[in-house]
Amino acid sequence: MRKYVLKRVILAFVTAFIILSVTFMLVKLLPFQAPVGQASDYFRFYQDQVTQGYVLRFSEPMEGYGELLWTSAGTNLFDSNTAYYYYQRPIIEQYFTWLSNVFTKWEWGTSTSIQVGANSMAIIGSRLPTTILINIWSVIISVPAGIALGIWAALKKNKPTDHIISTIVMVFISVPSFIIISLLIKWLAYDSGLLPSMWPSASSSIGRKILGFIIPVASLCFGSICGYCRFTRAELCEVLSSDYLLLARSKGLTKTQCIVRHALRNAMVPIVPSILAEFISVLSGSMILENLYNIPGIGSLFVSSINARDYNVLMADMAIFTLISLLANVILDISYGFIDPRIRMGAKANG
């Protein structure tokens, strides 16, 4: 298991390195985005880019360095006649500079438009807890509800209860989450006024902040509950019809004992790891919901950074999404070995 875990962790880091490297190259092929603000803001930004190694500065116009990004000439920033001319370094040089900054200083650059001059990772850090909290609450609610419905449907297989649950699941699993949140906002916020129509501000009361969680969490829960229900029902129905369960009944165990001791335990083996996989999909799906409900999370930040062409924030946000997804996949793969002893035994036999 140690060898397998080490191999999976190394593979995850290699995958993250490739994804972020390709993203960096593609982002740098886009037009250079200057910051917003006054001439002094421009000057501070380009000076920072020079310090980080992405931009070259000269005291006179230069040939052979591509398009001039900006010049301080005529801005009256200095008492003397000194002027600076800024040119972008070649992409390959920027790439190795970026690697050096990330691995030696954990420096991801500063924002050019979201929060001008602010550190990109600091912006991510201020918004990450909101996204994680919403997704954790959706998992806490959807996992027991979905598994309970799946067990109920499996035990009532081919009966009216099973048909009703399966129909509801089929309907809700087919409706995108952004449609659900739009309907909830209309019904619960605008029509009835029971809940906030958008994410409460930082100055809102604690009660209103709690109410602000209901619509986005509920929107994420519908799809997850349906997914868990369908998966649990399929696994449990397969286990209930297996030969070893019939053998247990023939030995004198009651139906309840067979279900609790054997059926549920075996059905949970593939279900429990799927919780992490569902968390990854919910995390990516919350990107749209955060924009619709004006939630200050990293999902809405990702979209905002694209629209504002804030490339440094975009790269930092991409890194967080990539690392969370890969880490969850590593934990998912490792969890199989702890949940199902046969996998560990198989690994020892192969070794």
N, C-alpha and C positions, 0 to 999 in steps of 0.2 A: 504493500500500500504506500509506503514512503516513496519508493521509486516512482510509482504511478502519480502520486500527488506532486512530486517535484517536477515530473515531466509535464503535467498539465499546467502548473504555474508558469514554467518557462515558456511553454507554447502560448499561453495567454499574453505574456509580456511581448513575445515576438509578434503576435497578431496585432496587439495594440500599437506597437512600433510601426508596423507596416501601414495600418489604417491611418495613423496620425501623420506619417510621412507623406503618404499620397494626398491626404487632405491639405497639408501645408503647401505642397507643390501646386495643387489646383487653386488654392486660395491666392497664392502669390501670382498666378497667371491673370488674375482679375485686375482691373484698373486700380492703381494706388489710391486709397481713400484718405484725403486730408481731414484733419480734425475740424470741428465746428467751433466758432468763437472768434475772438479778436486776433490781431496780429501777434500779440504777446502769447496767446494760446498756441498759435502756429509755431512760434519760436520755441516754446518749451517742449512741444511735441517732437519737433524735428531734432532738437538737441538731445532729447531722450532716445530717439531712434539712432542717432549717431553713437551715443553711449552704449546702446545695446548691440550695435554692429550691423544694423540693417540699412543705414543710410550713410553716404559719404558727404563731407562738408568741405567746400573750397571757398577761398576768398575772392575768386573770380570765375567767370563762366568757363566751363571746360567742354572739350569736344571728346566724343567717344564714350560718354557715360550715359547715353540714352537721353530721355526727356528730362528737362529740368523740373523737379518737383515743386520747389518754392525758393524764393529769394527774399532776404530781409531788406533788400535795397528799396529805398523810398518809404519805409515803414516808420522812420523816425524812432527806432528802438534804441539807437545809440547816439551819443553826442558827437562822435567822430563820423567820418565818412566810411567806416568799416561796414561791409556788407558780406553776407554769407550766401552761398549757393549750394543747394542740397540736391543730390542725385541718389537714386536707388542702386544698391549693390546688385550684382548678378544673383539670380535666384539660388544657384548652387552654393554661393558664399553665404547667403542668408540662411540657407537650410542648415549648414554646419554651425553657424552662429546660433541658430535657434536651438539645435541639439545641445550645444555647450551651455547656453543660458538655462535650459530646462533641467539638465542633469546635474549641473554644478551649483546653480543658484535658485532653481525652481522659479524662474522668471518667465512669465508668459506674455509680457508686454502690457501696455496700458490701453485703456479704452479711448476711442477717437470720437464717439458720439453718444453712447449710452450714458456714461458718466465720464466726461472728458478728463483725462489725466489720472483716473483711478486705476489701480492694479486690477487686471482681469480676473485673477483668482480670488481677489477680495470681493469682487462683485458676485462671483459664483458662490463663494462661501456665505454671503449674506442671504442668498436666495435658495440655496440647497435645502436647508431644514424645512421650508414650507412644502417643497415638492415631496421630500421623503415622508413627512408627516401625513400628507394626504394619501400617499400610496400605502403607507403602513396601515392606516385606518381602514382603507378599502380592503386590504388583505385580511385584517382581523375580522371584519364583518363577513366578507364573501366566502372565506374558507369554511367555517362551520356551517353557514347557511347552505352553501352549495353541496357540501358532502352530505348533510342531513337530508336534503331534498333528493339527492341521488340514491341514498340508502332507502328512503321511503318509496321511491319509484321502483327500485329493484325488487323490494319485498312485495310490492303490489303489481308485479309484472303482468302486462296484458289485461289489467283491470281498469275501470274508469279512472281511478286515481292516477295510474301510470300514464294514461292517455292525456289527461288534463295537464299534468306536469310536463310531459314531453312536448305538448303543443305550445305551452307558455314558453318553454325553453327555446323551442325552434323560432318563435316570434322574436323574442328579445335578443337572441344571439345573432339574428339577422339585421338588427337595427344598429347602425353605428352609434358610438358613444356621443358624438357631437350632436346627433339628432335628439338623443335622450336629454342631454343637458339643456338644449334649446327649449324643449317642451317643458322641462322642470322649471326653467327660469320664467317661462311665460305663465305657467299655472300657479306656481308657488310664490313667485316674486311679484310679477306685474298684475296678474288677475286677483290673487287673494291677498298679497302683501304680507304673507306669513314669514318669508325669508328675504334676505338681502338680494337685490338683483345683480350685485357684483361683489367681489371680495372686499370685506370691510377694511377700512384704512387702519393704520397703526394706532391712531388716536381713538378708535372705537372702543366701546365697553367690552368686557370679557364675554358677557352674554351674547353680544352681537357677533363677536369673533367666532364663538362656538357655533352659532347659527350659520355662519358663513361656510362651515365645513360640510353642511348637510347636502347641498346640491352637487358639488363636485365629487364628494365621496360616493353619493348614491349613483351618480352617472357612471363612475368607474365600477361600482359593485354589480350592476345589472349583468354586464357581459361576463364578468368573472364568475358570478354565481351560476349562470347558465353553463359555463364551461366546466366548472367543477361537478355540477349536477350530471351532465351528460357523460363525463368521463367516469365518475363514480358508479353510475348506473350500469355502464357497459362492463366495467371491471367486475363489479359484484355479481352481475347476472352470469358472467362467464364462470366465476368461482362457484356460484351456487349450483351450477349444472355439472361440476367436475366429479370425477369418480371417487376421489378421496373423501369428499363430503358425503357422498352416498354411503361409503364405508363407515364413516363416523356415525351416521344415523343408524346403520345396521348393528353397531356395537352398543346401542342403547342411549346415545346422547339425544337430548331433545332438540327441536328445531332452533330454539333460542340459543342453546349451548353451542350448536354447530355454527350458527351465524356469528356469535360473539368471539368464540375461541379460535375458529378456523377461517371462516369466510372473510370477515372484516379485516383480520390481521394480514391475510394474504392479498386482499384487494388494495390495502393501503400501501403496499410496496411500490407500485408505480404512481400512486396518487400523491404521496408526500413530496417526492422530488418535483412534481409538476407545479407545486406551489411557487417555487423559485422561478420556474419558467414563466408562470403567469405574472409574477411580479415584474419581470423584464418587459413583457408585453404591455402591462398596465403603465409602467414608467414611460414607455415611448408613446402610448396613447394619450397620456395626460398632457402632452405637448399642445394638442389642439384645444383641450378643455381649458387649460390655463389661459390661453388667448381669449377664448369666448367668455370666461368668467373674470377676466382681468386679475388673475392670480400672479403675484410676484415670485414665480418659481423659475427654475432653470429651463423648463420647457418653453414658456413664453419668452424667456430671454434668448433662447436659441433662434426663434423666429424673428424677434426684434433685431438681433445682431445681423441676421441676413438682410432684412429690409433696410437697416441703417448702414449696411456694409462696414460694420465694426469687426474687422477680421481678427483682431487679437482676442476679443471676447468670444467670437465664434470658435476659434481654435481651442480656447480653454474649456468652453462648454462641450465641444465635441470630445475632448479628452475625458471629461467627467462621465459623459454618457457611455463612452467606449469602455472605460475602466469598470464602471458599475455593471455593465452587461457581461463583460468577460469574467469579472469576479464572481458574479452570480452563476455563470455557466460552470466555472471551476467548482464552486460549492455544490452545484447540482450533480456534477459527475462524481465527486467524492462521496456525496450523500448516499449514492446507490450502494457503495460498499458497506456502509454502516447500517443501512436499513435491511439489506438482503445479504445474509452471511454467505450465501452460495456464490456471490460475486467475489468475496474475499478468498474463499476456498479455491475458486477457479483461478484467481490470480496466483495463489501459491502453487497450484498444480502446474500452471504454465511456466512459473519461474523455476 
